[in-house]
Amino acid sequence: MIIDIPLITTIIAILACLYASYSDLKQGIIPNKLTFPLIGLGILLNGIYAFMIGDLWFIIICVVVTGVIFALGYLFWKMGAWAGGDVKLFTALAALLPFYPALVSYQILGVSFPLEGSYPFPLTLIINSILSILPFLLIYVFYIVVKTKPYLMDELTAPLKNYKKNILLTLVITSAVTLTIFITQQIGLQIIIISLILIYLLSLVISKLPNYVKAVLVSLVTVSALFYNFQITIMSIVTLFIFITIIEMVKKLLTSINKEALQDDVVLDELQEGMIPAYNLYQQDKEIYVDNKSLTDKITESFKTRDLSKLTAPPGKRLVGTLAAGLTSDDIQLLKKLQKEGKISDKFRVKKGVPFAPSIFIGLLISLFIGDLAYIFQKILIWIM
C-alpha cells in the first residue's frame, strides 16, 4: 500500500492553521509547541516521501524552500510587519507543503483550477494570506465594535444617514458612464482602459460644476438614459448606490473606526511586554514627540504637498516603535522614566494586534482550492486589456 504523503501533510497543514487561528483569536499567540514540531514533522514526512519516489532532490528542495521562507519571514519580522508566531507558522507550512499538492481539479468557463503560480507553493500561500487580510480585518473590526465599543455604530452607519450625498454621487457617475458610452460609440473607440479614464475625468468635471448647472446636466443625462434603456439604467443606479454606500462604510472601518476600535490608552504601570504601540515616539533636541500618521496618511500628504520627504521617517531618534513584536521591558522602563521627567503623560496608547493566523488559514484554503490570487488577477487584467 502506497501512503499518500502529500495528502497527509495537507490535512496536517489545514488542522494546524485551524488551531493556530483559534489560539491567535483567543490568546493572541501562535504557540511554539505547535509550530516547532510541525517544522520537523514536515521535513521528516517529505524525507520519507522523497525516499518512496526515489528522488533525493525533493527533500533537498523542501529544506531549501523552508529555509528561504524562514529568512523572508525573519525579514518581515525585523521590519515589524509580522510577529514571531506568524514567521514560524509560515515556516512550518513551507516544511509541510514545499510543492503544490494536487488535491482537486475542476474547470470554470474552460479555465482549469486551481491556478498555480510560477513560484514555489509557500510563496503563493504568503501572497494569498496577505490578500486575505482585508476581508478578515473588516470582519474583525466590526466584531470588536459590536462587542466592546457599540457607540461607534453611529459613525459606521453614517453613510446610510447621508444617503442624499451618495445618491448625488451615484447620479454623477451614472451620467459620466452614459456620456462615455455615447462618446466612445461615436468615435468608434471602445477600449475598456480608455473608457474607465474617461468615466473618471467626466465624473470629476461634473462634480466640480456649480450646483444648478450640475443638477440640470445630471437630470438631462439621466432622463435620456432612462428613455433609451429604463430597466438597465434603474438597475445600474441602484447597484451603484449600494456599492458606494458599502465602500463608504468599509472606508470608515479601515480608518477612523479601525483606529478607535483597535486602540486604547493604558496607564504606564499597566503596560505589559508584547503590547504594540499605536505610534512611534521620537526624541530631537531633548524634545519628545509622537509620529501617529499612518502610511496612507503620509502618502496622501506627500501627494498633496508634492514633498517626497513626507514618506520618510521624521528627524530625530526613535525611542519606541510600532513593531509587531511589541514593547520590551526596556521600552516600558524608558516610558516610565520619561513620564517622571514630565516629558510624556502617564498614559500610553497601544493597539490591538490583528490576528494574522486566520488570514493564513483563509490563504491556505484559497491556495489549495482556487490557486494563486496574484496570478489570477494578472490573467484577468490581461484579458481585460
Buried (B, 14 or more C-beta within 10 A) or exposed (E): EEEEBBEBBBBBBBEBBBBBBBBBEEEBBBBEEBBEEBBEBBBEBBBBBBEEEEEEEBBEBBBBBBEBBBEBBBEBBEEBBBBBBBBBBBBBBBBBBBBBBEEEEEEEEEEEBBBBBEEBBBBBBBBBBBBBBEEBBBEBBBEBBEEEBEEBEEBBEBBEEEEEEBBBBBBBBBBBBBBBBBBBEEEEEEEEEBBEEBBEEBBEEBBEBEEEEBEEBBEEBBEBBBEEEEEEBEEBBEEBBEEBBEEBBBEBBBEBBBBBBBBBEBEBEEBEEBBBBBBBBBBEEEEBBBBBBEEEEBEEEBEEEEEEEBEEEBEBEEBBBBBBBBBEEEBBEBBBEBBEEEBBEEBBBBBBBBBBBBBBBBBBBBBBEBBBBBBBEEBEEEEEE
